[in-house]
Structures are given as structure tokens and as C-alpha cells.
Amino acid sequence: MKPTTEKRKGTLRRQVNDLVMRDGEVQESKLWANLFKAAALWLVMFHAETVLKDWAILATLLVIGVAPDLLKKMITMKLGGHNESSKP
């Protein structure tokens, strides 16, 4: 059998859905990560001097923007939750 290929073209709706959905379900982490990226971009565009002056703000933006899953795991561990990735 020949492998079937997707004949439908990606539309704008599909691309927007891919920003917040995985396997047909809304992923909160993807939604919050994309909202944060937009907020961080706005903050850097309009308040760049303040962001660059204070290293704590810049470090927070980088950590949350670059590694949102790491931040989520750190918060879960801090609050005493269980780590889902360690399940067999």
C-alpha cells in the first residue's frame, strides 16, 4: 500500500489552532506560553530601558519565555505535586 499523504492544505484556522492545541485538545501550557510571549514582546518594545536595567526582570522574561515547561515543573515540585513524566 502507498502511504497516504495529507491532501488538505494548511489554512489560517489550522495554524491558529496549532498555536494552542495538540491532538485536538487545548493545551493550557501552550496557550499561556503564547500569551506570555506576546506580553513579553510588548514589554520589551515599550519598556526596554527598564527591562535591560534590572537583571531580575530580564532573567524572569528569559526563563519563562525560553523554558515554560521547566518553570511548570519547578512550580509543581515546589507546591508538593507529583511529576507526571516520572510515571512508568
PDB file of N, CA, C and O in Angstrom:
ATOM      1  N   MET A   1       0.822  -1.180   0.000  1.00  0.00           N
ATOM      2  CA  MET A   1       0.000   0.000   0.000  1.00  0.00           C
ATOM      3  C   MET A   1       0.868   1.246   0.000  1.00  0.00           C
ATOM      4  O   MET A   1       1.922   1.296   0.635  1.00  0.00           O
ATOM      5  N   LYS A   2       0.409   2.226  -0.712  1.00  0.00           N
ATOM      6  CA  LYS A   2       1.105   3.504  -0.717  1.00  0.00           C
ATOM      7  C   LYS A   2       0.733   4.290   0.546  1.00  0.00           C
ATOM      8  O   LYS A   2      -0.414   4.274   0.994  1.00  0.00           O
ATOM      9  N   PRO A   3       1.712   4.963   1.091  1.00  0.00           N
ATOM     10  CA  PRO A   3       1.369   5.810   2.231  1.00  0.00           C
ATOM     11  C   PRO A   3       0.522   6.991   1.758  1.00  0.00           C
ATOM     12  O   PRO A   3       0.837   7.635   0.757  1.00  0.00           O
ATOM     13  N   THR A   4      -0.537   7.260   2.482  1.00  0.00           N
ATOM     14  CA  THR A   4      -1.399   8.367   2.087  1.00  0.00           C
ATOM     15  C   THR A   4      -0.829   9.669   2.630  1.00  0.00           C
ATOM     16  O   THR A   4      -0.309   9.730   3.745  1.00  0.00           O
ATOM     17  N   THR A   5      -0.938  10.672   1.836  1.00  0.00           N
ATOM     18  CA  THR A   5      -0.461  11.989   2.254  1.00  0.00           C
ATOM     19  C   THR A   5      -1.652  12.896   2.481  1.00  0.00           C
ATOM     20  O   THR A   5      -2.731  12.694   1.923  1.00  0.00           O
ATOM     21  N   GLU A   6      -1.435  13.873   3.292  1.00  0.00           N
ATOM     22  CA  GLU A   6      -2.484  14.840   3.601  1.00  0.00           C
ATOM     23  C   GLU A   6      -2.726  15.702   2.367  1.00  0.00           C
ATOM     24  O   GLU A   6      -1.818  16.392   1.903  1.00  0.00           O
ATOM     25  N   LYS A   7      -3.944  15.664   1.836  1.00  0.00           N
ATOM     26  CA  LYS A   7      -4.265  16.438   0.642  1.00  0.00           C
ATOM     27  C   LYS A   7      -4.773  17.834   0.985  1.00  0.00           C
ATOM     28  O   LYS A   7      -4.759  18.734   0.145  1.00  0.00           O
ATOM     29  N   ARG A   8      -5.219  18.005   2.222  1.00  0.00           N
ATOM     30  CA  ARG A   8      -5.724  19.314   2.609  1.00  0.00           C
ATOM     31  C   ARG A   8      -4.561  20.261   2.866  1.00  0.00           C
ATOM     32  O   ARG A   8      -3.530  19.866   3.410  1.00  0.00           O
ATOM     33  N   LYS A   9      -4.736  21.487   2.476  1.00  0.00           N
ATOM     34  CA  LYS A   9      -3.706  22.485   2.707  1.00  0.00           C
ATOM     35  C   LYS A   9      -3.945  23.151   4.055  1.00  0.00           C
ATOM     36  O   LYS A   9      -5.084  23.280   4.504  1.00  0.00           O
ATOM     37  N   GLY A  10      -2.870  23.565   4.686  1.00  0.00           N
ATOM     38  CA  GLY A  10      -2.986  24.248   5.969  1.00  0.00           C
ATOM     39  C   GLY A  10      -3.620  25.613   5.789  1.00  0.00           C
ATOM     40  O   GLY A  10      -3.119  26.445   5.032  1.00  0.00           O
ATOM     41  N   THR A  11      -4.697  25.837   6.469  1.00  0.00           N
ATOM     42  CA  THR A  11      -5.364  27.126   6.398  1.00  0.00           C
ATOM     43  C   THR A  11      -4.987  27.950   7.621  1.00  0.00           C
ATOM     44  O   THR A  11      -4.337  27.456   8.543  1.00  0.00           O
ATOM     45  N   LEU A  12      -5.396  29.185   7.615  1.00  0.00           N
ATOM     46  CA  LEU A  12      -5.113  30.063   8.744  1.00  0.00           C
ATOM     47  C   LEU A  12      -5.755  29.523  10.014  1.00  0.00           C
ATOM     48  O   LEU A  12      -5.160  29.601  11.089  1.00  0.00           O
ATOM     49  N   ARG A  13      -6.955  28.981   9.906  1.00  0.00           N
ATOM     50  CA  ARG A  13      -7.638  28.423  11.071  1.00  0.00           C
ATOM     51  C   ARG A  13      -6.824  27.285  11.677  1.00  0.00           C
ATOM     52  O   ARG A  13      -6.675  27.208  12.897  1.00  0.00           O
ATOM     53  N   ARG A  14      -6.299  26.405  10.833  1.00  0.00           N
ATOM     54  CA  ARG A  14      -5.490  25.283  11.328  1.00  0.00           C
ATOM     55  C   ARG A  14      -4.211  25.787  12.003  1.00  0.00           C
ATOM     56  O   ARG A  14      -3.785  25.241  13.021  1.00  0.00           O
ATOM     57  N   GLN A  15      -3.612  26.814  11.441  1.00  0.00           N
ATOM     58  CA  GLN A  15      -2.388  27.354  12.028  1.00  0.00           C
ATOM     59  C   GLN A  15      -2.663  28.003  13.377  1.00  0.00           C
ATOM     60  O   GLN A  15      -1.856  27.880  14.298  1.00  0.00           O
ATOM     61  N   VAL A  16      -3.796  28.695  13.503  1.00  0.00           N
ATOM     62  CA  VAL A  16      -4.159  29.291  14.782  1.00  0.00           C
ATOM     63  C   VAL A  16      -4.464  28.195  15.806  1.00  0.00           C
ATOM     64  O   VAL A  16      -4.062  28.297  16.965  1.00  0.00           O
ATOM     65  N   ASN A  17      -5.167  27.156  15.380  1.00  0.00           N
ATOM     66  CA  ASN A  17      -5.455  26.044  16.284  1.00  0.00           C
ATOM     67  C   ASN A  17      -4.174  25.375  16.770  1.00  0.00           C
ATOM     68  O   ASN A  17      -4.094  24.964  17.927  1.00  0.00           O
ATOM     69  N   ASP A  18      -3.174  25.262  15.902  1.00  0.00           N
ATOM     70  CA  ASP A  18      -1.917  24.631  16.293  1.00  0.00           C
ATOM     71  C   ASP A  18      -1.171  25.430  17.357  1.00  0.00           C
ATOM     72  O   ASP A  18      -0.327  24.881  18.065  1.00  0.00           O
ATOM     73  N   LEU A  19      -1.478  26.731  17.475  1.00  0.00           N
ATOM     74  CA  LEU A  19      -0.825  27.542  18.496  1.00  0.00           C
ATOM     75  C   LEU A  19      -1.214  27.118  19.908  1.00  0.00           C
ATOM     76  O   LEU A  19      -0.411  27.235  20.833  1.00  0.00           O
ATOM     77  N   VAL A  20      -2.446  26.623  20.081  1.00  0.00           N
ATOM     78  CA  VAL A  20      -2.926  26.304  21.429  1.00  0.00           C
ATOM     79  C   VAL A  20      -3.412  24.871  21.583  1.00  0.00           C
ATOM     80  O   VAL A  20      -3.766  24.471  22.692  1.00  0.00           O
ATOM     81  N   MET A  21      -3.444  24.085  20.517  1.00  0.00           N
ATOM     82  CA  MET A  21      -3.985  22.737  20.601  1.00  0.00           C
ATOM     83  C   MET A  21      -2.950  21.692  20.225  1.00  0.00           C
ATOM     84  O   MET A  21      -2.060  21.936  19.409  1.00  0.00           O
ATOM     85  N   ARG A  22      -3.087  20.519  20.840  1.00  0.00           N
ATOM     86  CA  ARG A  22      -2.262  19.369  20.478  1.00  0.00           C
ATOM     87  C   ARG A  22      -3.190  18.162  20.469  1.00  0.00           C
ATOM     88  O   ARG A  22      -3.882  17.905  21.454  1.00  0.00           O
ATOM     89  N   ASP A  23      -3.210  17.440  19.393  1.00  0.00           N
ATOM     90  CA  ASP A  23      -4.055  16.254  19.233  1.00  0.00           C
ATOM     91  C   ASP A  23      -5.534  16.568  19.459  1.00  0.00           C
ATOM     92  O   ASP A  23      -6.273  15.749  20.006  1.00  0.00           O
ATOM     93  N   GLY A  24      -5.957  17.751  19.035  1.00  0.00           N
ATOM     94  CA  GLY A  24      -7.370  18.125  19.126  1.00  0.00           C
ATOM     95  C   GLY A  24      -7.826  18.619  20.476  1.00  0.00           C
ATOM     96  O   GLY A  24      -9.014  18.888  20.657  1.00  0.00           O
ATOM     97  N   GLU A  25      -6.927  18.750  21.429  1.00  0.00           N
ATOM     98  CA  GLU A  25      -7.281  19.225  22.760  1.00  0.00           C
ATOM     99  C   GLU A  25      -6.498  20.493  23.081  1.00  0.00           C
ATOM    100  O   GLU A  25      -5.331  20.629  22.714  1.00  0.00           O
ATOM    101  N   VAL A  26      -7.153  21.407  23.765  1.00  0.00           N
ATOM    102  CA  VAL A  26      -6.494  22.648  24.160  1.00  0.00           C
ATOM    103  C   VAL A  26      -5.448  22.346  25.226  1.00  0.00           C
ATOM    104  O   VAL A  26      -5.735  21.689  26.227  1.00  0.00           O
ATOM    105  N   GLN A  27      -4.255  22.824  25.000  1.00  0.00           N
ATOM    106  CA  GLN A  27      -3.158  22.648  25.948  1.00  0.00           C
ATOM    107  C   GLN A  27      -2.930  23.981  26.663  1.00  0.00           C
ATOM    108  O   GLN A  27      -2.519  24.963  26.045  1.00  0.00           O
ATOM    109  N   GLU A  28      -3.198  24.004  27.956  1.00  0.00           N
ATOM    110  CA  GLU A  28      -3.063  25.242  28.711  1.00  0.00           C
ATOM    111  C   GLU A  28      -1.637  25.772  28.671  1.00  0.00           C
ATOM    112  O   GLU A  28      -1.431  26.984  28.602  1.00  0.00           O
ATOM    113  N   SER A  29      -0.668  24.897  28.713  1.00  0.00           N
ATOM    114  CA  SER A  29       0.721  25.360  28.715  1.00  0.00           C
ATOM    115  C   SER A  29       1.066  26.071  27.408  1.00  0.00           C
ATOM    116  O   SER A  29       1.776  27.076  27.417  1.00  0.00           O
ATOM    117  N   LYS A  30       0.566  25.553  26.289  1.00  0.00           N
ATOM    118  CA  LYS A  30       0.822  26.210  25.007  1.00  0.00           C
ATOM    119  C   LYS A  30       0.104  27.557  24.945  1.00  0.00           C
ATOM    120  O   LYS A  30       0.647  28.533  24.428  1.00  0.00           O
ATOM    121  N   LEU A  31      -1.113  27.603  25.472  1.00  0.00           N
ATOM    122  CA  LEU A  31      -1.881  28.847  25.463  1.00  0.00           C
ATOM    123  C   LEU A  31      -1.181  29.915  26.288  1.00  0.00           C
ATOM    124  O   LEU A  31      -0.984  31.035  25.817  1.00  0.00           O
ATOM    125  N   TRP A  32      -0.800  29.572  27.533  1.00  0.00           N
ATOM    126  CA  TRP A  32      -0.141  30.546  28.401  1.00  0.00           C
ATOM    127  C   TRP A  32       1.233  30.932  27.864  1.00  0.00           C
ATOM    128  O   TRP A  32       1.638  32.086  27.997  1.00  0.00           O
ATOM    129  N   ALA A  33       1.955  29.996  27.264  1.00  0.00           N
ATOM    130  CA  ALA A  33       3.274  30.319  26.707  1.00  0.00           C
ATOM    131  C   ALA A  33       3.149  31.329  25.569  1.00  0.00           C
ATOM    132  O   ALA A  33       3.947  32.262  25.477  1.00  0.00           O
ATOM    133  N   ASN A  34       2.158  31.149  24.709  1.00  0.00           N
ATOM    134  CA  ASN A  34       1.972  32.091  23.603  1.00  0.00           C
ATOM    135  C   ASN A  34       1.479  33.450  24.086  1.00  0.00           C
ATOM    136  O   ASN A  34       1.890  34.479  23.550  1.00  0.00           O
ATOM    137  N   LEU A  35       0.610  33.469  25.083  1.00  0.00           N
ATOM    138  CA  LEU A  35       0.173  34.745  25.654  1.00  0.00           C
ATOM    139  C   LEU A  35       1.339  35.462  26.324  1.00  0.00           C
ATOM    140  O   LEU A  35       1.471  36.681  26.215  1.00  0.00           O
ATOM    141  N   PHE A  36       2.181  34.703  27.017  1.00  0.00           N
ATOM    142  CA  PHE A  36       3.341  35.308  27.663  1.00  0.00           C
ATOM    143  C   PHE A  36       4.299  35.892  26.631  1.00  0.00           C
ATOM    144  O   PHE A  36       4.842  36.979  26.829  1.00  0.00           O
ATOM    145  N   LYS A  37       4.504  35.182  25.545  1.00  0.00           N
ATOM    146  CA  LYS A  37       5.415  35.689  24.513  1.00  0.00           C
ATOM    147  C   LYS A  37       4.928  37.017  23.959  1.00  0.00           C
ATOM    148  O   LYS A  37       5.728  37.921  23.720  1.00  0.00           O
ATOM    149  N   ALA A  38       3.621  37.141  23.753  1.00  0.00           N
ATOM    150  CA  ALA A  38       3.054  38.403  23.257  1.00  0.00           C
ATOM    151  C   ALA A  38       3.231  39.505  24.304  1.00  0.00           C
ATOM    152  O   ALA A  38       3.606  40.627  23.963  1.00  0.00           O
ATOM    153  N   ALA A  39       2.965  39.194  25.572  1.00  0.00           N
ATOM    154  CA  ALA A  39       3.121  40.187  26.635  1.00  0.00           C
ATOM    155  C   ALA A  39       4.587  40.594  26.801  1.00  0.00           C
ATOM    156  O   ALA A  39       4.887  41.771  27.001  1.00  0.00           O
ATOM    157  N   ALA A  40       5.488  39.632  26.719  1.00  0.00           N
ATOM    158  CA  ALA A  40       6.917  39.929  26.858  1.00  0.00           C
ATOM    159  C   ALA A  40       7.406  40.794  25.701  1.00  0.00           C
ATOM    160  O   ALA A  40       8.206  41.708  25.904  1.00  0.00           O
ATOM    161  N   LEU A  41       6.934  40.516  24.502  1.00  0.00           N
ATOM    162  CA  LEU A  41       7.307  41.332  23.345  1.00  0.00           C
ATOM    163  C   LEU A  41       6.833  42.767  23.534  1.00  0.00           C
ATOM    164  O   LEU A  41       7.575  43.709  23.252  1.00  0.00           O
ATOM    165  N   TRP A  42       5.601  42.939  24.009  1.00  0.00           N
ATOM    166  CA  TRP A  42       5.074  44.279  24.256  1.00  0.00           C
ATOM    167  C   TRP A  42       5.911  44.978  25.321  1.00  0.00           C
ATOM    168  O   TRP A  42       6.253  46.152  25.179  1.00  0.00           O
ATOM    169  N   LEU A  43       6.241  44.250  26.391  1.00  0.00           N
ATOM    170  CA  LEU A  43       7.020  44.835  27.477  1.00  0.00           C
ATOM    171  C   LEU A  43       8.391  45.284  26.995  1.00  0.00           C
ATOM    172  O   LEU A  43       8.845  46.371  27.349  1.00  0.00           O
ATOM    173  N   VAL A  44       9.043  44.475  26.206  1.00  0.00           N
ATOM    174  CA  VAL A  44      10.366  44.829  25.699  1.00  0.00           C
ATOM    175  C   VAL A  44      10.283  45.990  24.705  1.00  0.00           C
ATOM    176  O   VAL A  44      11.155  46.858  24.687  1.00  0.00           O
ATOM    177  N   MET A  45       9.240  46.002  23.886  1.00  0.00           N
ATOM    178  CA  MET A  45       9.108  47.078  22.893  1.00  0.00           C
ATOM    179  C   MET A  45       8.886  48.446  23.550  1.00  0.00           C
ATOM    180  O   MET A  45       9.463  49.442  23.114  1.00  0.00           O
ATOM    181  N   PHE A  46       8.064  48.496  24.580  1.00  0.00           N
ATOM    182  CA  PHE A  46       7.690  49.789  25.145  1.00  0.00           C
ATOM    183  C   PHE A  46       8.419  50.146  26.438  1.00  0.00           C
ATOM    184  O   PHE A  46       8.380  51.300  26.864  1.00  0.00           O
ATOM    185  N   HIS A  47       9.080  49.179  27.067  1.00  0.00           N
ATOM    186  CA  HIS A  47       9.790  49.441  28.311  1.00  0.00           C
ATOM    187  C   HIS A  47      11.168  48.793  28.294  1.00  0.00           C
ATOM    188  O   HIS A  47      11.597  48.214  29.292  1.00  0.00           O
ATOM    189  N   ALA A  48      11.852  48.886  27.179  1.00  0.00           N
ATOM    190  CA  ALA A  48      13.142  48.218  27.025  1.00  0.00           C
ATOM    191  C   ALA A  48      14.175  48.726  28.019  1.00  0.00           C
ATOM    192  O   ALA A  48      14.966  47.939  28.541  1.00  0.00           O
ATOM    193  N   GLU A  49      14.183  50.016  28.288  1.00  0.00           N
ATOM    194  CA  GLU A  49      15.187  50.572  29.199  1.00  0.00           C
ATOM    195  C   GLU A  49      15.041  49.988  30.605  1.00  0.00           C
ATOM    196  O   GLU A  49      16.037  49.650  31.245  1.00  0.00           O
ATOM    197  N   THR A  50      13.815  49.872  31.078  1.00  0.00           N
ATOM    198  CA  THR A  50      13.571  49.316  32.413  1.00  0.00           C
ATOM    199  C   THR A  50      13.940  47.834  32.466  1.00  0.00           C
ATOM    200  O   THR A  50      14.545  47.372  33.434  1.00  0.00           O
ATOM    201  N   VAL A  51      13.572  47.096  31.420  1.00  0.00           N
ATOM    202  CA  VAL A  51      13.852  45.656  31.379  1.00  0.00           C
ATOM    203  C   VAL A  51      15.348  45.411  31.369  1.00  0.00           C
ATOM    204  O   VAL A  51      15.832  44.529  32.078  1.00  0.00           O
ATOM    205  N   LEU A  52      16.083  46.167  30.585  1.00  0.00           N
ATOM    206  CA  LEU A  52      17.523  45.956  30.483  1.00  0.00           C
ATOM    207  C   LEU A  52      18.276  46.466  31.708  1.00  0.00           C
ATOM    208  O   LEU A  52      19.376  45.995  31.999  1.00  0.00           O
ATOM    209  N   LYS A  53      17.692  47.425  32.427  1.00  0.00           N
ATOM    210  CA  LYS A  53      18.353  47.969  33.606  1.00  0.00           C
ATOM    211  C   LYS A  53      18.309  46.992  34.786  1.00  0.00           C
ATOM    212  O   LYS A  53      19.278  46.885  35.537  1.00  0.00           O
ATOM    213  N   ASP A  54      17.199  46.286  34.949  1.00  0.00           N
ATOM    214  CA  ASP A  54      17.035  45.375  36.088  1.00  0.00           C
ATOM    215  C   ASP A  54      17.227  43.938  35.616  1.00  0.00           C
ATOM    216  O   ASP A  54      16.439  43.436  34.815  1.00  0.00           O
ATOM    217  N   TRP A  55      18.267  43.278  36.108  1.00  0.00           N
ATOM    218  CA  TRP A  55      18.582  41.923  35.644  1.00  0.00           C
ATOM    219  C   TRP A  55      17.521  40.915  36.060  1.00  0.00           C
ATOM    220  O   TRP A  55      17.332  39.910  35.374  1.00  0.00           O
ATOM    221  N   ALA A  56      16.823  41.156  37.168  1.00  0.00           N
ATOM    222  CA  ALA A  56      15.806  40.211  37.640  1.00  0.00           C
ATOM    223  C   ALA A  56      14.628  40.142  36.657  1.00  0.00           C
ATOM    224  O   ALA A  56      14.100  39.063  36.388  1.00  0.00           O
ATOM    225  N   ILE A  57      14.228  41.289  36.133  1.00  0.00           N
ATOM    226  CA  ILE A  57      13.138  41.305  35.146  1.00  0.00           C
ATOM    227  C   ILE A  57      13.576  40.585  33.886  1.00  0.00           C
ATOM    228  O   ILE A  57      12.829  39.772  33.341  1.00  0.00           O
ATOM    229  N   LEU A  58      14.771  40.875  33.425  1.00  0.00           N
ATOM    230  CA  LEU A  58      15.283  40.233  32.216  1.00  0.00           C
ATOM    231  C   LEU A  58      15.425  38.728  32.406  1.00  0.00           C
ATOM    232  O   LEU A  58      15.076  37.959  31.511  1.00  0.00           O
ATOM    233  N   ALA A  59      15.927  38.301  33.546  1.00  0.00           N
ATOM    234  CA  ALA A  59      16.078  36.862  33.811  1.00  0.00           C
ATOM    235  C   ALA A  59      14.715  36.180  33.867  1.00  0.00           C
ATOM    236  O   ALA A  59      14.557  35.073  33.353  1.00  0.00           O
ATOM    237  N   THR A  60      13.736  36.825  34.483  1.00  0.00           N
ATOM    238  CA  THR A  60      12.386  36.259  34.546  1.00  0.00           C
ATOM    239  C   THR A  60      11.798  36.102  33.162  1.00  0.00           C
ATOM    240  O   THR A  60      11.214  35.065  32.846  1.00  0.00           O
ATOM    241  N   LEU A  61      11.945  37.117  32.338  1.00  0.00           N
ATOM    242  CA  LEU A  61      11.435  37.025  30.965  1.00  0.00           C
ATOM    243  C   LEU A  61      12.101  35.897  30.200  1.00  0.00           C
ATOM    244  O   LEU A  61      11.435  35.165  29.468  1.00  0.00           O
ATOM    245  N   LEU A  62      13.401  35.749  30.360  1.00  0.00           N
ATOM    246  CA  LEU A  62      14.113  34.695  29.639  1.00  0.00           C
ATOM    247  C   LEU A  62      13.725  33.303  30.130  1.00  0.00           C
ATOM    248  O   LEU A  62      13.502  32.405  29.318  1.00  0.00           O
ATOM    249  N   VAL A  63      13.643  33.115  31.427  1.00  0.00           N
ATOM    250  CA  VAL A  63      13.317  31.793  31.962  1.00  0.00           C
ATOM    251  C   VAL A  63      11.904  31.378  31.561  1.00  0.00           C
ATOM    252  O   VAL A  63      11.685  30.257  31.102  1.00  0.00           O
ATOM    253  N   ILE A  64      10.959  32.281  31.736  1.00  0.00           N
ATOM    254  CA  ILE A  64       9.577  31.936  31.411  1.00  0.00           C
ATOM    255  C   ILE A  64       9.389  31.810  29.896  1.00  0.00           C
ATOM    256  O   ILE A  64       8.629  30.959  29.435  1.00  0.00           O
ATOM    257  N   GLY A  65      10.067  32.642  29.137  1.00  0.00           N
ATOM    258  CA  GLY A  65       9.916  32.598  27.688  1.00  0.00           C
ATOM    259  C   GLY A  65      10.616  31.430  27.028  1.00  0.00           C
ATOM    260  O   GLY A  65      10.098  30.849  26.074  1.00  0.00           O
ATOM    261  N   VAL A  66      11.782  31.084  27.527  1.00  0.00           N
ATOM    262  CA  VAL A  66      12.575  30.027  26.894  1.00  0.00           C
ATOM    263  C   VAL A  66      12.189  28.644  27.404  1.00  0.00           C
ATOM    264  O   VAL A  66      12.158  27.683  26.635  1.00  0.00           O
ATOM    265  N   ALA A  67      11.898  28.541  28.684  1.00  0.00           N
ATOM    266  CA  ALA A  67      11.642  27.224  29.261  1.00  0.00           C
ATOM    267  C   ALA A  67      10.358  27.198  30.092  1.00  0.00           C
ATOM    268  O   ALA A  67      10.425  27.004  31.306  1.00  0.00           O
ATOM    269  N   PRO A  68       9.192  27.386  29.471  1.00  0.00           N
ATOM    270  CA  PRO A  68       7.956  27.381  30.267  1.00  0.00           C
ATOM    271  C   PRO A  68       7.666  26.020  30.902  1.00  0.00           C
ATOM    272  O   PRO A  68       7.089  25.964  31.988  1.00  0.00           O
ATOM    273  N   ASP A  69       8.052  24.932  30.252  1.00  0.00           N
ATOM    274  CA  ASP A  69       7.825  23.606  30.837  1.00  0.00           C
ATOM    275  C   ASP A  69       8.692  23.394  32.072  1.00  0.00           C
ATOM    276  O   ASP A  69       8.260  22.772  33.043  1.00  0.00           O
ATOM    277  N   LEU A  70       9.907  23.909  32.031  1.00  0.00           N
ATOM    278  CA  LEU A  70      10.784  23.812  33.193  1.00  0.00           C
ATOM    279  C   LEU A  70      10.194  24.592  34.360  1.00  0.00           C
ATOM    280  O   LEU A  70      10.214  24.122  35.498  1.00  0.00           O
ATOM    281  N   LEU A  71       9.673  25.772  34.084  1.00  0.00           N
ATOM    282  CA  LEU A  71       9.049  26.567  35.130  1.00  0.00           C
ATOM    283  C   LEU A  71       7.834  25.844  35.702  1.00  0.00           C
ATOM    284  O   LEU A  71       7.624  25.845  36.915  1.00  0.00           O
ATOM    285  N   LYS A  72       7.038  25.229  34.837  1.00  0.00           N
ATOM    286  CA  LYS A  72       5.863  24.489  35.298  1.00  0.00           C
ATOM    287  C   LYS A  72       6.271  23.337  36.208  1.00  0.00           C
ATOM    288  O   LYS A  72       5.620  23.098  37.225  1.00  0.00           O
ATOM    289  N   LYS A  73       7.337  22.618  35.860  1.00  0.00           N
ATOM    290  CA  LYS A  73       7.821  21.515  36.690  1.00  0.00           C
ATOM    291  C   LYS A  73       8.355  22.021  38.025  1.00  0.00           C
ATOM    292  O   LYS A  73       8.142  21.390  39.060  1.00  0.00           O
ATOM    293  N   MET A  74       9.051  23.161  38.003  1.00  0.00           N
ATOM    294  CA  MET A  74       9.594  23.717  39.237  1.00  0.00           C
ATOM    295  C   MET A  74       8.473  24.141  40.179  1.00  0.00           C
ATOM    296  O   MET A  74       8.564  23.915  41.385  1.00  0.00           O
ATOM    297  N   ILE A  75       7.419  24.751  39.647  1.00  0.00           N
ATOM    298  CA  ILE A  75       6.288  25.163  40.476  1.00  0.00           C
ATOM    299  C   ILE A  75       5.589  23.944  41.048  1.00  0.00           C
ATOM    300  O   ILE A  75       5.215  23.937  42.221  1.00  0.00           O
ATOM    301  N   THR A  76       5.407  22.913  40.233  1.00  0.00           N
ATOM    302  CA  THR A  76       4.763  21.689  40.701  1.00  0.00           C
ATOM    303  C   THR A  76       5.576  21.049  41.818  1.00  0.00           C
ATOM    304  O   THR A  76       5.011  20.612  42.821  1.00  0.00           O
ATOM    305  N   MET A  77       6.887  20.990  41.656  1.00  0.00           N
ATOM    306  CA  MET A  77       7.736  20.415  42.692  1.00  0.00           C
ATOM    307  C   MET A  77       7.709  21.257  43.961  1.00  0.00           C
ATOM    308  O   MET A  77       7.697  20.710  45.064  1.00  0.00           O
ATOM    309  N   LYS A  78       7.698  22.571  43.823  1.00  0.00           N
ATOM    310  CA  LYS A  78       7.690  23.466  44.972  1.00  0.00           C
ATOM    311  C   LYS A  78       6.398  23.331  45.766  1.00  0.00           C
ATOM    312  O   LYS A  78       6.413  23.411  46.994  1.00  0.00           O
ATOM    313  N   LEU A  79       5.275  23.125  45.069  1.00  0.00           N
ATOM    314  CA  LEU A  79       3.987  23.015  45.732  1.00  0.00           C
ATOM    315  C   LEU A  79       3.703  21.601  46.228  1.00  0.00           C
ATOM    316  O   LEU A  79       2.641  21.350  46.797  1.00  0.00           O
ATOM    317  N   GLY A  80       4.636  20.678  46.022  1.00  0.00           N
ATOM    318  CA  GLY A  80       4.479  19.325  46.537  1.00  0.00           C
ATOM    319  C   GLY A  80       3.682  18.409  45.634  1.00  0.00           C
ATOM    320  O   GLY A  80       3.228  17.350  46.068  1.00  0.00           O
ATOM    321  N   GLY A  81       3.505  18.799  44.393  1.00  0.00           N
ATOM    322  CA  GLY A  81       2.772  17.951  43.454  1.00  0.00           C
ATOM    323  C   GLY A  81       3.635  16.815  42.962  1.00  0.00           C
ATOM    324  O   GLY A  81       4.821  16.735  43.281  1.00  0.00           O
ATOM    325  N   HIS A  82       3.034  15.940  42.186  1.00  0.00           N
ATOM    326  CA  HIS A  82       3.791  14.820  41.633  1.00  0.00           C
ATOM    327  C   HIS A  82       4.217  15.162  40.210  1.00  0.00           C
ATOM    328  O   HIS A  82       3.591  15.981  39.537  1.00  0.00           O
ATOM    329  N   ASN A  83       5.263  14.536  39.780  1.00  0.00           N
ATOM    330  CA  ASN A  83       5.796  14.745  38.443  1.00  0.00           C
ATOM    331  C   ASN A  83       5.195  13.691  37.529  1.00  0.00           C
ATOM    332  O   ASN A  83       5.457  12.500  37.702  1.00  0.00           O
ATOM    333  N   GLU A  84       4.388  14.117  36.553  1.00  0.00           N
ATOM    334  CA  GLU A  84       3.717  13.166  35.667  1.00  0.00           C
ATOM    335  C   GLU A  84       4.672  12.461  34.725  1.00  0.00           C
ATOM    336  O   GLU A  84       4.394  11.351  34.272  1.00  0.00           O
ATOM    337  N   SER A  85       5.810  13.106  34.423  1.00  0.00           N
ATOM    338  CA  SER A  85       6.737  12.487  33.472  1.00  0.00           C
ATOM    339  C   SER A  85       7.478  11.297  34.088  1.00  0.00           C
ATOM    340  O   SER A  85       8.078  10.510  33.356  1.00  0.00           O
ATOM    341  N   SER A  86       7.451  11.150  35.406  1.00  0.00           N
ATOM    342  CA  SER A  86       8.168  10.040  36.026  1.00  0.00           C
ATOM    343  C   SER A  86       7.307   8.789  36.142  1.00  0.00           C
ATOM    344  O   SER A  86       7.756   7.778  36.683  1.00  0.00           O
ATOM    345  N   LYS A  87       6.077   8.843  35.642  1.00  0.00           N
ATOM    346  CA  LYS A  87       5.227   7.669  35.678  1.00  0.00           C
ATOM    347  C   LYS A  87       5.714   6.628  34.690  1.00  0.00           C
ATOM    348  O   LYS A  87       6.196   6.983  33.614  1.00  0.00           O
ATOM    349  N   PRO A  88       5.597   5.328  35.034  1.00  0.00           N
ATOM    350  CA  PRO A  88       6.051   4.286  34.103  1.00  0.00           C
ATOM    351  C   PRO A  88       5.118   4.134  32.933  1.00  0.00           C
ATOM    352  O   PRO A  88       5.356   3.301  32.058  1.00  0.00           O
TER     353      PRO A  88
END
